[in-house]
Amino acid sequence: MFQIQPLPASEFSHLYGLSDAELAAKNIQVHYSDGGFPCRVSLEDVAEGTRVFLMNFEHQSGESPYRSRHAIFVADGAEECHPEADTVPEVIACRLLSVRAFNRAHEIVDAEVIEGREVDDQIRTFFENPQVDYIHLHFARRGCFAAKVTRTAWS
């Protein structure tokens, strides 16, 4: 069994409500959603017209050659969504994905590029390997981090 993890709202709440100029000083771009901006906190496509932040985020902080950061979107005022175990949010299921399995040393054990509708099976396949500690999902076309996947306690 698996759990898709949102980024914690607490990492971004200090940005909520800041002016465009204050955000620009932090190298954060402000955009207004056309309905297709995937928020990494709410795990939803942000509603049209909603203010979103485009920022650089370190999604792979493990001390390994795979340490990484990339652009992500977060909606202004986003609240965390915690999907039920073994559930893939539509924001992930509807996109082409790069799925990367990591071990405890934060090294890639396996990886695939798949359609989002196939991710449930791919996650289960990767977690059959006892070396896999966690999985990162990326939106394959732009390479942006989407979410972390962990094993559930009863896996």
C-alpha positions as a printed NumPy array, in Angstrom:
array([[  0.   ,   0.   ,   0.   ],
       [  1.133,   3.532,  -0.676],
       [  0.487,   7.149,   0.257],
       [  0.935,  10.166,  -2.016],
       [  2.24 ,  13.063,   0.064],
       [  1.517,  16.752,  -0.558],
       [  4.158,  19.332,   0.184],
       [  3.418,  20.804,   3.618],
       [  1.496,  24.085,   3.592],
       [  3.709,  25.249,   6.469],
       [  6.647,  25.463,   4.032],
       [  4.801,  28.127,   2.038],
       [  2.295,  29.79 ,   4.38 ],
       [  4.69 ,  32.676,   5.084],
       [  4.288,  33.613,   1.384],
       [  0.493,  33.674,   1.368],
       [ -0.823,  37.173,   0.83 ],
       [  2.561,  38.805,   0.108],
       [  2.585,  41.45 ,  -2.617],
       [  3.921,  40.671,  -6.079],
       [  6.923,  42.897,  -5.326],
       [  7.669,  41.082,  -2.044],
       [  7.473,  37.744,  -3.823],
       [  9.655,  38.955,  -6.712],
       [ 12.315,  39.939,  -4.16 ],
       [ 12.336,  36.249,  -3.141],
       [ 12.659,  35.152,  -6.807],
       [  9.058,  33.92 ,  -6.874],
       [  6.91 ,  34.624,  -9.926],
       [  3.196,  35.311,  -9.6  ],
       [  0.807,  33.857, -12.177],
       [ -2.956,  33.533, -12.415],
       [ -4.202,  30.047, -13.122],
       [ -5.921,  29.138, -16.355],
       [ -7.149,  25.989, -14.603],
       [ -4.058,  23.951, -15.469],
       [ -1.554,  24.911, -12.763],
       [ -0.875,  21.859, -10.535],
       [ -0.489,  22.886,  -6.884],
       [  1.929,  20.687,  -4.926],
       [  0.203,  21.433,  -1.612],
       [ -3.466,  20.91 ,  -2.496],
       [ -2.663,  18.232,  -5.107],
       [ -5.228,  19.81 ,  -7.419],
       [ -5.178,  21.897, -10.55 ],
       [ -5.65 ,  25.438,  -9.291],
       [ -9.001,  27.016, -10.174],
       [ -8.978,  29.509, -13.031],
       [ -8.139,  33.045, -11.934],
       [ -6.473,  31.967,  -8.675],
       [ -3.098,  33.475,  -7.829],
       [ -0.256,  30.939,  -7.94 ],
       [  3.418,  31.104,  -7.121],
       [  6.101,  29.674,  -9.402],
       [  9.223,  29.043,  -7.374],
       [ 12.299,  26.9  ,  -7.122],
       [ 12.024,  24.125,  -4.543],
       [ 14.464,  21.491,  -3.285],
       [ 12.42 ,  18.314,  -3.55 ],
       [ 15.345,  15.891,  -3.215],
       [ 17.424,  17.05 ,  -0.275],
       [ 19.165,  13.732,   0.39 ],
       [ 22.949,  13.843,   0.352],
       [ 23.578,  11.983,  -2.893],
       [ 24.373,  12.782,  -6.515],
       [ 20.578,  12.883,  -7.039],
       [ 20.066,  15.92 ,  -4.807],
       [ 17.761,  18.144,  -6.822],
       [ 15.585,  21.253,  -7.027],
       [ 13.25 ,  22.514,  -9.712],
       [ 10.283,  24.778, -10.347],
       [  6.921,  24.083,  -8.69 ],
       [  3.538,  25.813,  -8.461],
       [  1.796,  26.522,  -5.159],
       [ -1.56 ,  28.286,  -4.936],
       [ -1.734,  31.378,  -2.731],
       [ -3.429,  30.154,   0.454],
       [ -3.215,  26.462,  -0.49 ],
       [ -4.309,  23.921,   2.1  ],
       [ -2.85 ,  20.433,   2.251],
       [ -4.779,  17.609,   0.684],
       [ -4.005,  14.165,   2.042],
       [ -5.409,  11.591,  -0.376],
       [ -6.59 ,   8.277,   1.018],
       [ -4.023,   5.473,   0.921],
       [ -3.718,   3.821,  -2.493],
       [ -5.421,   6.789,  -4.166],
       [ -3.918,   8.833,  -7.002],
       [ -5.202,  12.421,  -7.273],
       [ -6.489,  13.457, -10.701],
       [ -3.816,  16.177, -10.952],
       [ -1.264,  13.342, -11.158],
       [ -3.32 ,  10.734, -13.014],
       [ -4.021,  13.051, -15.967],
       [ -0.391,  13.819, -16.859],
       [  2.653,  12.086, -18.344],
       [  4.901,  11.145, -15.428],
       [  8.479,  10.318, -14.655],
       [  8.419,   7.886, -11.736],
       [ 11.679,   7.55 ,  -9.8  ],
       [ 12.26 ,   4.946,  -7.08 ],
       [ 14.884,   5.791,  -4.424],
       [ 16.652,   3.754,  -1.756],
       [ 17.498,   4.906,   1.794],
       [ 20.758,   6.438,   0.51 ],
       [ 18.668,   8.677,  -1.817],
       [ 19.969,   6.909,  -4.923],
       [ 17.739,   5.972,  -7.842],
       [ 16.993,   2.245,  -7.887],
       [ 14.607,   2.29 , -10.854],
       [ 12.684,   4.749, -13.025],
       [  9.996,   4.796, -15.711],
       [  8.132,   7.309, -17.85 ],
       [  4.434,   6.428, -17.966],
       [  0.965,   7.82 , -18.491],
       [ -0.503,   8.959, -15.177],
       [ -3.35 ,   6.431, -15.368],
       [ -0.701,   3.7  , -15.022],
       [  0.99 ,   5.135, -11.933],
       [ -0.908,   3.034,  -9.377],
       [  0.468,  -0.179, -10.897],
       [  3.961,   1.31 , -11.31 ],
       [  4.098,   2.39 ,  -7.67 ],
       [  3.069,  -1.092,  -6.536],
       [  5.668,  -2.684,  -8.825],
       [  8.455,  -0.454,  -7.499],
       [  7.465,  -1.097,  -3.873],
       [  7.716,  -4.858,  -4.473],
       [ 11.466,  -4.244,  -4.488],
       [ 12.583,  -4.125,  -0.818],
       [ 15.417,  -1.733,  -1.749],
       [ 12.895,   0.972,  -2.692],
       [ 12.351,   3.326,   0.248],
       [ 10.284,   6.048,  -1.459],
       [  9.217,   7.268,  -4.885],
       [  9.201,  10.685,  -6.501],
       [  6.68 ,  11.599,  -9.169],
       [  7.584,  14.282, -11.693],
       [  5.522,  15.826, -14.456],
       [  7.58 ,  14.457, -17.321],
       [  7.108,  17.164, -19.931],
       [  8.614,  19.976, -17.858],
       [ 10.418,  17.821, -15.301],
       [  8.761,  19.479, -12.304],
       [  8.424,  17.577,  -9.036],
       [  4.826,  16.493,  -8.433],
       [  4.749,  14.506,  -5.178],
       [  6.503,  12.007,  -2.959],
       [  5.096,   8.511,  -2.49 ],
       [  5.74 ,   6.515,   0.667],
       [  4.776,   3.061,   1.827],
       [  1.897,   2.986,   4.264],
       [  2.551,   1.612,   7.74 ],
       [  0.829,  -1.68 ,   6.947],
       [  2.69 ,  -2.329,   3.677]])
